[in-house]
Amino acid sequence: MEKTKLSSKGQVIIPKPLRVSHHWEPGQELIVIDLEDGVLLKSASPFPETNIEDAASCLRYQGKAKTLKDMNAAIKEGIQRKFK
């Protein structure tokens, strides 16, 4: 267990072994979560949150849309090839 102190300006130094193990560099943004018995520091995501429409919109498919039946058949075929 590491110990640190709160400065008069409300700053806390995160001990070096913890910074190294979490790959936290100077300027790292952290999320502070208030818990009943203390606080939790988590690394802020370096990427903005996205949804499936944002991610899949770059996948252009030319052709007739596949049905659920077509997709299930392709999955079944893939499983059979892998495990036979």
C-alpha positions, 0 to 999 in steps of 0.5 A, spaced: 500 500 500 502 506 498 501 513 502 501 520 499 498 527 502 494 532 500 497 539 499 494 545 501 492 546 494 488 540 494 493 536 490 495 529 491 501 526 488 500 519 485 506 514 487 511 513 481 509 505 482 502 506 481 503 511 475 508 506 472 503 500 472 497 504 470 501 507 464 499 514 466 504 520 464 504 527 465 497 530 463 493 524 463 486 526 464 483 522 470 476 521 472 474 522 479 468 518 482 466 519 489 465 513 493 462 512 500 468 511 503 473 514 499 474 516 491 476 512 485 481 515 480 480 512 473 483 513 466 479 518 462 478 515 455 482 518 450 477 517 445 470 520 444 464 515 446 461 512 439 455 508 437 454 503 432 452 507 427 458 511 427 463 505 427 459 501 422 457 507 417 464 507 414 462 499 412 459 500 405 456 494 402 454 494 395 448 489 394 442 485 396 441 486 404 442 479 407 436 476 411 437 473 418 436 466 415 442 468 410 446 470 416 444 464 421 446 459 415 453 463 414 454 462 422 452 455 422 457 453 416 463 457 419 462 453 425 461 446 422 468 448 418 471 450 424 469 444 428 469 438 423 
